[in-house]
Amino acid sequence: MALRNAFRVGASSLKRAPEFSLFDTCFDLSGKTEVKVPTVVLHFRGADISLPASNYLIPVDSSGSFCFAFAGTMSGLSIIGNIQQQGFRVVYDLAASRVGFTPRGCA
């Protein structure tokens, strides 16, 4: 809820749209070619991942509605979904109890 509420404050200049499925923070971006939205960074112990807007503000219909792609839970359990992971390689080091992220692609 804190993430959603902070995002809503940062995106307060955008026109809101009705909720869609389990997403309760949606915007009407019809007719817009560019918008400014708050940055979302996930912080882990020693690893931060800055998400591109397309990984957290997703289209939900063909008429310009986009929703903040995070949903709250009552259990306190957090899941990083496939939308947030798109474009990243995720490396799990089970022996050292670490996780790492890198943008897809090699230089």
C-alpha positions in Angstrom: 0.0 0.0 0.0 2.8 2.4 0.8 4.3 1.9 -2.7 1.0 2.4 -4.4 0.2 5.5 -2.3 3.6 7.1 -3.0 3.1 6.4 -6.7 -0.3 8.0 -6.7 1.1 11.1 -5.1 3.9 11.3 -7.7 1.5 10.7 -10.6 -1.2 13.0 -9.3 -1.1 15.1 -12.5 -2.3 12.1 -14.5 -6.0 11.6 -15.2 -7.3 8.5 -13.2 -9.1 5.7 -14.9 -11.4 3.0 -13.3 -9.8 0.1 -11.6 -9.0 -2.9 -13.7 -9.1 -6.5 -12.4 -6.8 -6.5 -9.3 -5.1 -3.2 -10.2 -6.5 -0.3 -8.3 -4.3 2.5 -9.6 -5.1 3.2 -13.2 -4.7 6.1 -15.5 -6.3 7.4 -18.8 -3.4 8.1 -21.0 -5.3 8.2 -24.2 -4.0 10.7 -26.7 -0.7 11.1 -25.0 2.6 10.2 -26.6 4.8 10.8 -23.5 4.1 11.1 -19.8 6.3 11.6 -16.7 5.8 9.0 -14.0 7.6 8.4 -10.7 10.6 6.1 -10.8 10.3 2.7 -9.2 13.4 1.1 -7.7 13.3 -2.3 -5.9 15.9 -2.5 -3.1 17.4 -5.7 -1.9 20.3 -6.3 0.4 23.1 -5.0 -1.8 21.1 -5.1 -5.1 18.9 -2.3 -6.4 16.9 -2.6 -9.6 15.5 0.5 -11.3 12.5 -0.5 -13.4 11.6 1.0 -16.7 8.1 2.5 -16.7 6.9 -0.3 -19.1 7.6 -2.8 -16.2 5.2 -1.2 -13.8 2.7 0.9 -15.9 1.0 -1.5 -18.3 -1.7 -1.1 -20.9 -4.9 -2.9 -19.9 -7.1 -2.0 -22.9 -7.0 -0.6 -26.4 -8.4 2.8 -25.4 -5.4 4.2 -23.5 -5.9 2.9 -20.0 -2.7 2.0 -18.1 -2.5 0.5 -14.6 0.2 0.5 -11.9 1.2 -3.2 -12.1 1.5 -3.9 -8.4 -1.2 -5.3 -6.2 -1.5 -5.4 -2.4 -2.0 -8.6 -0.4 -3.3 -9.1 3.1 -0.7 -11.7 4.0 2.4 -9.5 3.9 3.8 -11.8 1.1 5.4 -10.0 -1.8 5.8 -11.4 -5.2 7.9 -9.8 -7.9 5.9 -10.7 -11.0 6.9 -11.5 -14.5 6.0 -7.9 -15.7 8.6 -6.4 -13.3 11.2 -9.0 -14.3 10.9 -8.5 -18.1 14.1 -7.3 -19.7 16.3 -8.5 -16.8 18.3 -11.6 -16.1 17.8 -12.8 -12.5 20.7 -14.7 -10.9 20.1 -16.7 -7.7 23.2 -17.6 -5.7 21.6 -20.1 -3.2 24.9 -20.9 -1.5 25.5 -17.3 -0.6 21.8 -16.4 -0.2 22.1 -13.6 -2.8 20.1 -12.5 -5.8 21.3 -10.3 -8.6 19.8 -8.5 -11.6 21.3 -7.4 -14.9 19.6 -5.9 -17.9 19.1 -8.4 -20.7 21.7 -8.3 -23.4 25.4 -8.7 -23.5 28.0 -6.1 -24.5 
